Amino acid sequence: MFKPLILFIGLRYTRAKRRTRFISFITLTSISGIALGVAALITVLSVMNGFEAELRERILSMTSHASISGWHGKLTDWRRLKPILEEEPDILGWAPFVQGQVMLNAGQRVSGTVLSGIQPELESRVSDVADHMIEGDMSQLKAGEYGIVLGAELASFLGVVPGDKVTLITPQINSTPAGILPRLRRFTVTGLFKVGMYEYDRNMAIVHIRDAARLFRLGEAVSGLRLKLDNLFYAPEITRKLSRKLAGQYRITDWTQAHSNFFKAIKTEKRVMFIILLLIVAVAAFNIVSTLVMVVTDKRADIAILRTQGLTSPSVMGIFIVLGVIIGVVGTVLGAAGGIALALNVETIVPAIERFFGVHFLAADVYYISDLPSKLVWSDVYRITSMAFVLCLLATVYPAWQAARVNPAEVLRYE
């Protein structure tokens, strides 16, 4: 079906003559539409992959891959778990923590905050918060000195800097002769951190674990243990195995459970965006139908002459399938090249556009991430280009079939 003659004729029909300039314009439009659709689809999916990877990295830099806690909100015998955790090859590190909701007051400003009590010498085993310090150091948190590390946005809201005092108010109360009063404690700001994720930078404060346990009246107990795993993508399997080993005595959760709805929403949005943008490619691909129909109408005399010279109906179909495939391949290749180039340079192009127009696309107080990340996944590129090619190939079937049905006798009757 696809002999060199057929390929030659199909390639010949891609070149315009004076009387077929309009058809060539429609062909160019079809190629441009496919190229734009493919480029847009690759770029958007790369940006969404970048968002997902960046969010996962930032979330897990502040939280843990997995955690162990008691069934009643606190873990009293956590020290006995040390040898069990250290002999597990899938667990790279662990650290105790105390966590609760508090209010911070500085001057006339008050803010609700998540207070996290950590053991500074162990925290680096399970999180990267120490790497995100912009002022001060985690080692400055010492038991009994009541130092506190604030997120940069939280410190900005309260109007404090390292060395200033803040008042911490817990939900627990004290009964005094003067009545029931909330528990208060003055803390000294010893440092600031910034992870680039507004949720943490605005709503998180860190103190020494003993100071936090004293505030929440936990004694020697803690809220739980954070775990760092050797492979975060196998977290569900590892936590299930650990749960069986501990005979269900503790509540064990992993990051896929703690943030499951969030990442499911991202995947759903990515799937919907893929379908929507694929429709753009489909519209551009089916423009090939109108292009080929016009070419078939214009080339009816040529088809009739070729038929009288012995060209079979399948060969005629092959000519127009070759023509449609050439349009689709050129559009797909150009779109893939443009999409890959954009995806690899989004982090450079977008800031340049923002500076030029004086705008900011992602406000830090609205979006989790204020920069536009991009992560090119080659499997997405292969899938997009394959689907675009298949759509273009399907679009050639009907016009090619119509060309094969041309009756030479009727066409040449008046020639």
C-alpha positions in Angstrom: 0.0 0.0 0.0 2.8 2.4 0.9 5.1 2.1 -2.1 7.7 4.7 -3.0 5.3 6.1 -5.7 2.6 6.6 -3.2 5.0 8.3 -0.8 6.3 10.5 -3.6 2.8 11.6 -4.6 1.8 12.2 -1.0 4.8 14.4 -0.5 4.1 16.2 -3.8 0.7 17.1 -2.7 2.1 18.9 0.4 3.7 21.6 -1.9 1.4 24.4 -3.0 0.6 25.7 -6.4 -0.8 29.1 -7.1 -4.4 27.8 -7.3 -4.1 25.8 -4.1 -2.7 28.4 -1.8 -5.9 28.4 0.3 -5.6 24.6 0.8 -1.9 25.1 1.9 -3.0 27.8 4.3 -5.5 25.4 5.9 -2.7 22.8 6.0 -0.5 25.2 7.8 -3.3 26.0 10.2 -3.7 22.3 11.0 0.0 21.9 11.6 0.1 25.0 13.9 -2.9 23.8 15.8 -1.4 20.4 16.5 1.9 21.9 17.4 0.3 24.4 19.8 -1.9 21.7 21.4 1.0 19.3 21.9 3.3 22.0 23.3 0.6 23.3 25.7 -0.1 19.8 26.9 3.6 18.9 27.5 4.2 22.3 29.3 1.1 22.1 31.5 1.7 18.5 32.6 5.4 19.4 33.3 4.3 22.3 35.5 1.8 20.1 37.3 4.4 17.4 37.8 6.7 20.1 39.1 4.0 21.4 41.5 3.4 17.9 42.8 7.1 17.1 43.3 7.8 20.5 44.9 4.8 20.2 47.3 5.8 16.6 48.3 9.4 17.7 48.9 8.4 20.8 51.0 5.7 18.9 53.0 8.0 16.0 53.8 10.9 18.4 54.6 8.8 19.6 57.6 6.8 16.5 58.4 7.8 12.8 58.5 7.5 9.9 56.1 5.7 8.0 58.9 4.8 8.5 62.6 4.0 6.3 65.6 1.6 7.6 68.3 -0.5 6.2 71.1 -4.2 5.5 70.8 -5.0 8.1 73.5 -3.1 11.1 72.1 0.2 10.5 73.8 3.1 8.0 73.8 4.4 7.1 77.3 6.7 4.1 76.6 8.3 5.5 73.5 11.9 4.7 74.7 11.3 1.0 74.6 10.7 1.3 70.8 14.3 2.5 70.2 15.9 -1.0 69.7 12.9 -2.1 67.5 13.2 0.9 65.2 17.0 0.8 65.0 17.0 -2.8 63.8 14.5 -2.1 61.0 16.5 -1.7 57.7 13.7 0.4 56.1 13.9 3.1 58.8 16.8 5.5 58.4 16.0 7.6 61.5 13.5 8.5 64.1 12.9 11.4 66.6 10.3 12.1 69.3 8.0 15.1 69.0 5.3 17.0 71.0 2.7 18.9 69.0 -0.4 21.0 69.9 -2.4 24.1 69.1 -1.4 27.3 70.8 -1.8 31.1 70.5 1.1 33.5 70.2 0.9 37.1 71.3 3.3 40.0 70.7 2.1 43.5 71.4 -1.4 43.9 70.0 -1.2 41.0 67.6 -2.3 37.4 68.3 -2.1 34.4 66.0 -3.1 30.8 66.3 -0.1 28.5 65.7 0.8 24.8 65.6 3.5 24.4 68.2 6.0 21.6 67.6 8.4 20.4 70.3 11.5 18.7 69.0 14.8 17.3 70.2 17.3 19.4 68.2 20.0 16.8 68.1 17.7 14.2 66.7 15.4 16.3 64.5 17.8 16.4 61.5 17.3 12.6 61.2 13.7 13.0 60.1 13.3 16.6 58.7 15.2 19.3 56.9 13.9 22.3 58.9 17.5 23.1 60.1 18.5 23.6 56.4 15.8 26.2 56.0 16.9 28.5 58.9 17.4 32.1 57.7 18.3 33.4 61.2 19.6 31.6 64.2 20.2 27.9 64.6 18.2 24.9 65.9 21.0 24.2 68.4 20.0 27.3 70.3 16.8 25.6 71.5 17.8 24.3 75.0 15.6 22.8 77.6 14.4 25.2 80.3 15.6 28.3 78.4 12.2 28.7 76.6 13.5 29.7 73.2 11.2 29.5 70.2 11.8 29.4 66.4 9.2 30.9 64.2 8.2 30.7 60.6 9.3 33.8 58.7 5.7 34.8 57.8 4.5 34.3 61.3 7.3 36.4 62.7 6.5 39.1 60.2 2.9 39.1 61.2 3.7 39.4 64.9 6.3 42.0 64.2 9.1 40.2 66.0 12.8 39.4 65.3 15.3 37.1 67.0 15.8 38.4 70.6 12.2 39.6 71.0 9.7 38.1 73.5 6.4 36.5 72.6 3.7 35.2 74.9 2.5 31.6 74.3 -1.0 30.7 75.4 -2.0 27.0 75.6 -5.6 25.7 75.6 -5.1 24.3 79.1 -6.1 26.3 82.1 -4.9 27.0 85.7 -7.3 27.1 88.6 -6.3 30.0 90.9 -7.9 31.9 93.8 -8.6 34.6 91.2 -10.5 32.1 89.0 -9.7 30.0 86.0 -6.9 31.4 83.9 -5.2 30.2 80.7 -1.6 28.9 80.9 0.9 31.5 79.7 4.6 31.4 79.1 7.0 34.0 77.8 9.4 32.7 75.1 12.4 34.3 73.5 12.6 34.2 69.7 15.9 32.5 68.9 15.6 32.0 65.1 13.5 32.1 61.9 12.9 29.5 59.2 11.5 29.7 55.7 10.7 26.7 53.7 8.9 28.6 50.9 5.5 27.1 51.7 3.1 29.6 53.2 1.2 27.0 55.3 4.3 26.3 57.4 6.0 29.7 57.2 2.9 31.4 58.6 1.4 28.8 61.0 4.3 26.9 62.7 6.5 27.5 65.7 9.2 25.2 67.1 10.4 24.8 70.7 12.5 22.3 72.7 10.6 19.0 73.3 10.9 19.3 77.1 9.5 22.9 77.1 6.6 21.7 75.0 6.0 18.6 77.3 6.0 20.9 80.3 3.5 23.3 78.7 1.1 20.5 77.7 1.6 18.7 81.0 2.8 15.5 79.3 5.5 14.7 81.9 7.9 12.1 80.3 5.4 11.3 77.5 5.5 12.6 73.9 2.9 13.0 71.2 4.7 10.4 69.1 7.7 9.5 67.0 8.6 10.7 63.6 10.2 8.2 61.2 12.3 8.7 58.1 12.1 5.8 55.6 14.6 4.8 53.0 12.0 4.9 50.3 9.0 7.2 50.8 7.1 5.7 47.9 6.9 2.4 49.8 5.7 4.1 53.0 2.3 2.2 53.2 4.0 -1.2 52.9 6.7 -0.4 55.4 4.2 1.0 58.0 1.9 -2.1 57.6 4.9 -4.4 58.2 5.9 -2.3 61.3 2.3 -2.4 62.6 2.3 -6.1 62.4 5.6 -6.3 64.2 4.3 -4.1 67.0 1.1 -6.1 67.2 -1.2 -3.2 66.8 -0.3 -1.6 70.1 0.4 1.8 68.5 -1.2 4.0 65.9 1.1 4.1 62.8 0.4 6.4 59.9 2.4 7.5 56.9 2.5 10.6 54.7 0.1 9.1 52.1 -2.6 9.0 54.7 -1.9 12.3 56.3 -2.0 14.1 52.9 -4.0 11.7 50.8 -6.8 14.0 49.9 -4.3 16.7 48.9 -2.3 14.5 46.5 -5.4 12.8 45.2 -6.8 16.3 44.3 -3.6 17.1 42.4 -3.8 13.8 40.5 -7.4 14.4 39.6 -6.7 17.9 38.5 -3.8 16.7 36.4 -6.0 14.0 34.8 -8.7 16.6 34.0 -6.2 19.1 32.5 -4.8 16.3 30.3 -8.3 15.5 29.0 -9.1 19.1 28.3 -5.9 19.9 26.6 -6.1 16.7 24.6 -9.4 17.9 23.2 -7.5 20.9 21.8 -5.1 18.5 20.1 -8.1 16.5 18.8 -9.8 19.6 17.4 -6.5 20.5 15.6 -6.1 16.9 14.4 -9.6 16.8 13.0 -8.9 19.9 11.0 -6.9 17.5 8.9 -10.2 16.1 7.8 -11.3 19.4 6.2 -7.9 19.9 4.7 -7.8 16.5 3.1 -11.4 16.7 1.9 -10.5 19.9 0.1 -7.4 18.3 -1.3 -9.4 15.3 -2.5 -11.9 17.7 -4.2 -9.1 19.6 -5.8 -7.3 16.5 -7.0 -10.2 14.5 -8.4 -8.9 14.7 -11.9 -5.4 13.6 -10.8 -7.0 10.6 -8.9 -9.0 9.6 -12.0 -6.0 9.7 -14.2 -3.9 7.7 -11.8 -6.8 5.1 -11.5 -6.9 4.7 -15.3 -3.2 4.1 -15.2 -3.6 1.2 -12.9 -3.4 2.7 -9.4 -5.7 0.7 -7.0 -8.2 2.0 -4.5 -6.0 1.0 -1.5 -3.0 2.9 -3.1 -5.2 6.0 -3.6 -6.1 5.8 0.1 -2.4 5.4 0.9 -1.6 8.7 -0.9 -3.9 10.7 1.3 -3.1 8.8 4.4 0.6 9.7 3.7 -0.4 13.4 3.3 -2.4 13.4 6.5 0.4 11.6 8.4 3.0 14.1 7.2 0.8 17.0 8.5 0.4 15.2 11.8 4.0 14.2 12.2 5.3 17.7 11.4 2.8 19.3 13.8 3.5 16.7 16.6 7.3 17.0 16.2 7.2 20.8 16.3 4.9 20.8 19.2 7.0 18.3 21.1 10.1 20.3 20.5 8.4 23.5 21.6 6.8 21.9 24.6 10.1 20.3 25.8 11.9 23.6 25.4 9.2 25.5 27.4 9.0 22.8 30.1 12.8 22.9 30.6 12.9 26.7 30.8 9.6 27.6 32.6 11.5 28.6 35.7 13.5 31.1 33.7 10.8 32.3 31.3 8.1 33.0 33.9 10.2 35.2 36.2 11.4 37.2 33.1 7.7 37.8 32.1 6.9 38.8 35.7 9.7 41.3 35.8 8.9 42.7 32.4 5.2 43.3 33.1 5.5 44.0 36.8 3.1 41.2 37.9 3.3 38.2 40.1 1.3 35.2 39.0 1.5 33.1 42.2 1.0 35.2 45.4 2.6 33.6 48.4 -0.4 34.2 50.7 -2.8 32.5 48.3 -0.8 29.6 46.8 1.3 26.9 48.5 4.2 27.7 46.2 5.1 31.2 45.0 7.4 30.0 42.2 6.4 28.1 39.1 8.2 24.8 39.1 8.5 22.4 36.2 9.4 18.7 35.9 9.6 17.1 32.5 8.6 13.4 32.6 9.6 11.7 29.4 6.8 9.1 29.7 4.3 12.0 29.5 6.0 13.2 26.3 5.8 9.8 24.7 2.2 9.4 25.7 1.2 12.8 24.4 3.0 12.5 21.0 1.7 9.0 20.5 -1.9 10.0 21.1 -1.5 13.1 18.9 -0.1 10.9 16.1 -3.0 8.4 16.5 -5.6 11.2 16.4 -4.0 12.5 13.2 -3.9 9.1 11.7 -7.6 8.5 12.5 -8.4 11.9 10.9 -7.1 10.7 7.5 -9.3 7.7 7.2 -12.5 9.3 6.0 -11.0 11.6 3.4 -8.7 8.8 2.1 -11.7 6.5 1.8 -13.6 9.2 -0.1 -10.6 9.6 -2.5 -10.6 5.8 -3.1 -14.3 5.9 -4.1 -13.7 8.5 -6.9 -15.1 7.1 -10.2 -12.7 7.8 -13.0 -15.4 7.7 -15.7 -17.6 10.3 -14.0 -14.6 12.7 -13.4 -13.1 12.4 -16.9 -16.4 12.6 -18.7 -16.2 16.3 -19.2 -12.4 16.7 -19.3 
